[in-house]
Each structure stands twice: as C-alpha cells, then as structure tokens.
C-alpha cells in the first residue's frame, strides 16, 4: 500500500527483490517473491511530457518582454539612478548612498529608494539570464534582436 503511488502512473519503476537461500528466512523470501510477482503485473506507461521548441521559445520571449517592461518601469521609478549611486558609493567605500540609518542604533534600514534600486538590479540580472537562455537554445546571436 505504501508503494502504490510509486508503481503506477507515468513513471518507469524498477523493483529489486532480494531473497535468502537460508531455511530460516523461507517465509520472508516467499513474501518477497510474491510481492515481486504482484509488482511485475503493474502496468505503467512512461510518458515524457515535454513542450515543443516553439512553445518554449514563445514562453521565453514572453518572459523577456515582461522583464524588459519591468526594467523600463523601474528605470522610470528611479531604480537605475539609485542603483548606480549605490554602486559608486560602495566602490568608494562609503556604503549605501540611499541608505537611511536608524537613530542611535547604527543599523541600516531600507528605504523605498533602495527597494527600487534592488528590484532594478535583480530584474536586470533576470533579464540577462533569460536572454542568455534564449541565446543558448537558438544558438549564435539569438535572432530577432533578443
């Protein structure tokens, strides 16, 4: 009963039954062999559920377009400028330029500007990964300007 979900469906399953020639283990061996026989009778149809290359590329193109739109939105919200300002401040060793310090604690607190900057950086990295994935699938320059 415990193995029932693993023995059917669209997966290929291998069951290995071990037996012992010792008379003391005869009952266990008989039960194991009967179990193996019942497993042999289970029919499964291993099916590979894969999408067509056209579907994969369409989904990837849709993700690239959505990511480009999000990058444009974040640029409009000041994310690129804040991220560049923070990168320059970090390079000079002064810390986060857009950061706000909580009074008396010295603990950094994120501002809305940092959230936009962080979201911008994350989305630009996501866009680069999506474009690289598409280029890897299509090969060469990636075609269609993506």
QUIKA-V36335 format. One record per pair of residues at least 4 apart in sequence whose C-alpha atoms are under 6 Angstrom apart, sorted by the first residue. I is the first residue (numbers start at 1). J is the second residue. Records with the same first field share a line. If there is no record, write none. Layout:
I = J  J
This chain:
8 = 44
9 = 44
10 = 45  46  47
11 = 46
12 = 46
19 = 29
57 = 61
67 = 127
74 = 79  120
75 = 79  80
79 = 83  116  117  120
82 = 117
83 = 117
86 = 96  97
89 = 94  95  96  97
90 = 94  95
100 = 109
101 = 107  108  109
102 = 107
110 = 114
114 = 118
115 = 119
116 = 120
119 = 123
135 = 139  142
138 = 142
142 = 146
